[in-house]
Amino acid sequence: MAEYNENEMREYVLNKFKANNDYEFLEEGEIEKIVDAMIKLDNEFMESTADDDVYDDEKGFEFIMGGLKKEFEQYKTYCMRLTDDYMDYLEEYLESVGEIEWV
């Protein structure tokens, strides 16, 4: 079984977004910036909740989406869908490397 690698995770998530034709309206290079921002926001959320035993998906979603809306105001109507897809793709990656324990 593979082990978690943030660069591999980024590439996995980015490739999923690029394969999803729902985001063709984004300007060239924007999906990379958005994915990087979501990873950064997710890491910030995890650091702020490091004392918690489990990752709270709902709070994580709200944190990421809120940060994304601030950073990419021009796409704020799409931030919910972008965040939802990010979390789905991240979950797929984490499952593939055995990093998810369902509680």
PyMOL CGO cylinders between C-alpha atoms (Angstrom):
from pymol import cmd
from pymol.cgo import CYLINDER

trace = [
    CYLINDER, 0.00, 0.00, 0.00, 1.23, 3.50, -0.86, 0.3, 1, 1, 1, 1, 1, 1,
    CYLINDER, 1.23, 3.50, -0.86, 1.79, 6.12, 1.78, 0.3, 1, 1, 1, 1, 1, 1,
    CYLINDER, 1.79, 6.12, 1.78, 0.52, 9.70, 1.93, 0.3, 1, 1, 1, 1, 1, 1,
    CYLINDER, 0.52, 9.70, 1.93, 2.53, 12.22, -0.05, 0.3, 1, 1, 1, 1, 1, 1,
    CYLINDER, 2.53, 12.22, -0.05, 1.23, 15.78, -0.35, 0.3, 1, 1, 1, 1, 1, 1,
    CYLINDER, 1.23, 15.78, -0.35, 2.70, 16.28, -3.83, 0.3, 1, 1, 1, 1, 1, 1,
    CYLINDER, 2.70, 16.28, -3.83, 1.09, 13.06, -5.09, 0.3, 1, 1, 1, 1, 1, 1,
    CYLINDER, 1.09, 13.06, -5.09, -2.18, 14.04, -3.43, 0.3, 1, 1, 1, 1, 1, 1,
    CYLINDER, -2.18, 14.04, -3.43, -2.07, 17.44, -5.14, 0.3, 1, 1, 1, 1, 1, 1,
    CYLINDER, -2.07, 17.44, -5.14, -1.47, 15.84, -8.53, 0.3, 1, 1, 1, 1, 1, 1,
    CYLINDER, -1.47, 15.84, -8.53, -4.24, 13.30, -7.95, 0.3, 1, 1, 1, 1, 1, 1,
    CYLINDER, -4.24, 13.30, -7.95, -6.75, 16.01, -6.98, 0.3, 1, 1, 1, 1, 1, 1,
    CYLINDER, -6.75, 16.01, -6.98, -5.62, 18.33, -9.78, 0.3, 1, 1, 1, 1, 1, 1,
    CYLINDER, -5.62, 18.33, -9.78, -5.95, 15.59, -12.39, 0.3, 1, 1, 1, 1, 1, 1,
    CYLINDER, -5.95, 15.59, -12.39, -9.47, 14.81, -11.16, 0.3, 1, 1, 1, 1, 1, 1,
    CYLINDER, -9.47, 14.81, -11.16, -10.45, 18.47, -11.51, 0.3, 1, 1, 1, 1, 1, 1,
    CYLINDER, -10.45, 18.47, -11.51, -8.93, 18.66, -15.00, 0.3, 1, 1, 1, 1, 1, 1,
    CYLINDER, -8.93, 18.66, -15.00, -10.78, 15.49, -16.05, 0.3, 1, 1, 1, 1, 1, 1,
    CYLINDER, -10.78, 15.49, -16.05, -14.02, 17.02, -14.79, 0.3, 1, 1, 1, 1, 1, 1,
    CYLINDER, -14.02, 17.02, -14.79, -15.21, 19.21, -17.66, 0.3, 1, 1, 1, 1, 1, 1,
    CYLINDER, -15.21, 19.21, -17.66, -17.37, 21.27, -15.29, 0.3, 1, 1, 1, 1, 1, 1,
    CYLINDER, -17.37, 21.27, -15.29, -14.55, 23.77, -14.78, 0.3, 1, 1, 1, 1, 1, 1,
    CYLINDER, -14.55, 23.77, -14.78, -13.59, 24.65, -18.34, 0.3, 1, 1, 1, 1, 1, 1,
    CYLINDER, -13.59, 24.65, -18.34, -14.82, 28.22, -17.71, 0.3, 1, 1, 1, 1, 1, 1,
    CYLINDER, -14.82, 28.22, -17.71, -11.84, 28.87, -15.40, 0.3, 1, 1, 1, 1, 1, 1,
    CYLINDER, -11.84, 28.87, -15.40, -8.99, 30.90, -16.82, 0.3, 1, 1, 1, 1, 1, 1,
    CYLINDER, -8.99, 30.90, -16.82, -5.76, 29.11, -17.72, 0.3, 1, 1, 1, 1, 1, 1,
    CYLINDER, -5.76, 29.11, -17.72, -3.84, 28.16, -14.58, 0.3, 1, 1, 1, 1, 1, 1,
    CYLINDER, -3.84, 28.16, -14.58, -6.69, 29.03, -12.20, 0.3, 1, 1, 1, 1, 1, 1,
    CYLINDER, -6.69, 29.03, -12.20, -7.56, 25.46, -11.21, 0.3, 1, 1, 1, 1, 1, 1,
    CYLINDER, -7.56, 25.46, -11.21, -3.98, 24.96, -10.02, 0.3, 1, 1, 1, 1, 1, 1,
    CYLINDER, -3.98, 24.96, -10.02, -4.20, 28.10, -7.87, 0.3, 1, 1, 1, 1, 1, 1,
    CYLINDER, -4.20, 28.10, -7.87, -7.58, 27.03, -6.49, 0.3, 1, 1, 1, 1, 1, 1,
    CYLINDER, -7.58, 27.03, -6.49, -6.40, 23.51, -5.64, 0.3, 1, 1, 1, 1, 1, 1,
    CYLINDER, -6.40, 23.51, -5.64, -3.30, 24.92, -3.93, 0.3, 1, 1, 1, 1, 1, 1,
    CYLINDER, -3.30, 24.92, -3.93, -5.48, 27.32, -1.94, 0.3, 1, 1, 1, 1, 1, 1,
    CYLINDER, -5.48, 27.32, -1.94, -7.81, 24.50, -0.86, 0.3, 1, 1, 1, 1, 1, 1,
    CYLINDER, -7.81, 24.50, -0.86, -4.88, 22.34, 0.26, 0.3, 1, 1, 1, 1, 1, 1,
    CYLINDER, -4.88, 22.34, 0.26, -3.46, 25.29, 2.23, 0.3, 1, 1, 1, 1, 1, 1,
    CYLINDER, -3.46, 25.29, 2.23, -6.84, 26.01, 3.82, 0.3, 1, 1, 1, 1, 1, 1,
    CYLINDER, -6.84, 26.01, 3.82, -7.35, 22.34, 4.66, 0.3, 1, 1, 1, 1, 1, 1,
    CYLINDER, -7.35, 22.34, 4.66, -3.91, 22.21, 6.31, 0.3, 1, 1, 1, 1, 1, 1,
    CYLINDER, -3.91, 22.21, 6.31, -4.73, 25.36, 8.28, 0.3, 1, 1, 1, 1, 1, 1,
    CYLINDER, -4.73, 25.36, 8.28, -8.00, 23.80, 9.43, 0.3, 1, 1, 1, 1, 1, 1,
    CYLINDER, -8.00, 23.80, 9.43, -6.25, 20.60, 10.50, 0.3, 1, 1, 1, 1, 1, 1,
    CYLINDER, -6.25, 20.60, 10.50, -3.63, 22.58, 12.42, 0.3, 1, 1, 1, 1, 1, 1,
    CYLINDER, -3.63, 22.58, 12.42, -6.32, 24.59, 14.18, 0.3, 1, 1, 1, 1, 1, 1,
    CYLINDER, -6.32, 24.59, 14.18, -8.14, 21.41, 15.22, 0.3, 1, 1, 1, 1, 1, 1,
    CYLINDER, -8.14, 21.41, 15.22, -5.09, 19.26, 15.93, 0.3, 1, 1, 1, 1, 1, 1,
    CYLINDER, -5.09, 19.26, 15.93, -6.33, 18.45, 19.43, 0.3, 1, 1, 1, 1, 1, 1,
    CYLINDER, -6.33, 18.45, 19.43, -9.53, 16.89, 18.06, 0.3, 1, 1, 1, 1, 1, 1,
    CYLINDER, -9.53, 16.89, 18.06, -9.61, 13.12, 17.70, 0.3, 1, 1, 1, 1, 1, 1,
    CYLINDER, -9.61, 13.12, 17.70, -11.34, 13.13, 14.33, 0.3, 1, 1, 1, 1, 1, 1,
    CYLINDER, -11.34, 13.13, 14.33, -11.56, 15.40, 11.29, 0.3, 1, 1, 1, 1, 1, 1,
    CYLINDER, -11.56, 15.40, 11.29, -14.93, 17.17, 11.26, 0.3, 1, 1, 1, 1, 1, 1,
    CYLINDER, -14.93, 17.17, 11.26, -15.95, 17.12, 7.58, 0.3, 1, 1, 1, 1, 1, 1,
    CYLINDER, -15.95, 17.12, 7.58, -18.65, 19.72, 7.95, 0.3, 1, 1, 1, 1, 1, 1,
    CYLINDER, -18.65, 19.72, 7.95, -16.45, 22.23, 9.77, 0.3, 1, 1, 1, 1, 1, 1,
    CYLINDER, -16.45, 22.23, 9.77, -13.58, 21.53, 7.39, 0.3, 1, 1, 1, 1, 1, 1,
    CYLINDER, -13.58, 21.53, 7.39, -15.88, 22.09, 4.42, 0.3, 1, 1, 1, 1, 1, 1,
    CYLINDER, -15.88, 22.09, 4.42, -17.10, 25.42, 5.80, 0.3, 1, 1, 1, 1, 1, 1,
    CYLINDER, -17.10, 25.42, 5.80, -13.54, 26.55, 6.61, 0.3, 1, 1, 1, 1, 1, 1,
    CYLINDER, -13.54, 26.55, 6.61, -12.23, 25.70, 3.13, 0.3, 1, 1, 1, 1, 1, 1,
    CYLINDER, -12.23, 25.70, 3.13, -15.23, 27.15, 1.32, 0.3, 1, 1, 1, 1, 1, 1,
    CYLINDER, -15.23, 27.15, 1.32, -15.11, 30.36, 3.37, 0.3, 1, 1, 1, 1, 1, 1,
    CYLINDER, -15.11, 30.36, 3.37, -11.43, 30.88, 2.63, 0.3, 1, 1, 1, 1, 1, 1,
    CYLINDER, -11.43, 30.88, 2.63, -11.93, 30.10, -1.03, 0.3, 1, 1, 1, 1, 1, 1,
    CYLINDER, -11.93, 30.10, -1.03, -14.72, 32.68, -1.33, 0.3, 1, 1, 1, 1, 1, 1,
    CYLINDER, -14.72, 32.68, -1.33, -12.41, 35.33, 0.11, 0.3, 1, 1, 1, 1, 1, 1,
    CYLINDER, -12.41, 35.33, 0.11, -9.45, 34.47, -2.10, 0.3, 1, 1, 1, 1, 1, 1,
    CYLINDER, -9.45, 34.47, -2.10, -11.37, 33.86, -5.33, 0.3, 1, 1, 1, 1, 1, 1,
    CYLINDER, -11.37, 33.86, -5.33, -14.30, 36.28, -5.16, 0.3, 1, 1, 1, 1, 1, 1,
    CYLINDER, -14.30, 36.28, -5.16, -14.78, 36.07, -8.92, 0.3, 1, 1, 1, 1, 1, 1,
    CYLINDER, -14.78, 36.07, -8.92, -15.73, 32.39, -8.49, 0.3, 1, 1, 1, 1, 1, 1,
    CYLINDER, -15.73, 32.39, -8.49, -17.66, 32.63, -5.23, 0.3, 1, 1, 1, 1, 1, 1,
    CYLINDER, -17.66, 32.63, -5.23, -20.81, 31.16, -6.78, 0.3, 1, 1, 1, 1, 1, 1,
    CYLINDER, -20.81, 31.16, -6.78, -18.78, 28.02, -7.59, 0.3, 1, 1, 1, 1, 1, 1,
    CYLINDER, -18.78, 28.02, -7.59, -16.92, 27.69, -4.27, 0.3, 1, 1, 1, 1, 1, 1,
    CYLINDER, -16.92, 27.69, -4.27, -19.38, 25.23, -2.76, 0.3, 1, 1, 1, 1, 1, 1,
    CYLINDER, -19.38, 25.23, -2.76, -19.07, 22.89, -5.71, 0.3, 1, 1, 1, 1, 1, 1,
    CYLINDER, -19.07, 22.89, -5.71, -15.28, 23.32, -5.90, 0.3, 1, 1, 1, 1, 1, 1,
    CYLINDER, -15.28, 23.32, -5.90, -14.95, 22.52, -2.19, 0.3, 1, 1, 1, 1, 1, 1,
    CYLINDER, -14.95, 22.52, -2.19, -17.28, 19.54, -2.44, 0.3, 1, 1, 1, 1, 1, 1,
    CYLINDER, -17.28, 19.54, -2.44, -15.32, 18.11, -5.37, 0.3, 1, 1, 1, 1, 1, 1,
    CYLINDER, -15.32, 18.11, -5.37, -12.02, 18.77, -3.59, 0.3, 1, 1, 1, 1, 1, 1,
    CYLINDER, -12.02, 18.77, -3.59, -13.18, 16.88, -0.52, 0.3, 1, 1, 1, 1, 1, 1,
    CYLINDER, -13.18, 16.88, -0.52, -14.44, 13.96, -2.64, 0.3, 1, 1, 1, 1, 1, 1,
    CYLINDER, -14.44, 13.96, -2.64, -11.18, 13.75, -4.59, 0.3, 1, 1, 1, 1, 1, 1,
    CYLINDER, -11.18, 13.75, -4.59, -9.10, 14.06, -1.42, 0.3, 1, 1, 1, 1, 1, 1,
    CYLINDER, -9.10, 14.06, -1.42, -11.11, 11.28, 0.21, 0.3, 1, 1, 1, 1, 1, 1,
    CYLINDER, -11.11, 11.28, 0.21, -10.53, 9.06, -2.84, 0.3, 1, 1, 1, 1, 1, 1,
    CYLINDER, -10.53, 9.06, -2.84, -6.80, 9.69, -2.63, 0.3, 1, 1, 1, 1, 1, 1,
    CYLINDER, -6.80, 9.69, -2.63, -6.65, 9.08, 1.12, 0.3, 1, 1, 1, 1, 1, 1,
    CYLINDER, -6.65, 9.08, 1.12, -8.59, 5.83, 0.74, 0.3, 1, 1, 1, 1, 1, 1,
    CYLINDER, -8.59, 5.83, 0.74, -6.19, 4.71, -1.99, 0.3, 1, 1, 1, 1, 1, 1,
    CYLINDER, -6.19, 4.71, -1.99, -3.21, 5.07, 0.36, 0.3, 1, 1, 1, 1, 1, 1,
    CYLINDER, -3.21, 5.07, 0.36, -4.98, 3.64, 3.42, 0.3, 1, 1, 1, 1, 1, 1,
    CYLINDER, -4.98, 3.64, 3.42, -5.08, 6.91, 5.36, 0.3, 1, 1, 1, 1, 1, 1,
    CYLINDER, -5.08, 6.91, 5.36, -8.77, 6.95, 6.24, 0.3, 1, 1, 1, 1, 1, 1,
    CYLINDER, -8.77, 6.95, 6.24, -10.21, 5.28, 9.31, 0.3, 1, 1, 1, 1, 1, 1,
    CYLINDER, -10.21, 5.28, 9.31, -13.99, 5.43, 9.38, 0.3, 1, 1, 1, 1, 1, 1,
    CYLINDER, -13.99, 5.43, 9.38, -15.35, 6.13, 12.85, 0.3, 1, 1, 1, 1, 1, 1,
]
cmd.load_cgo(trace, "trace")
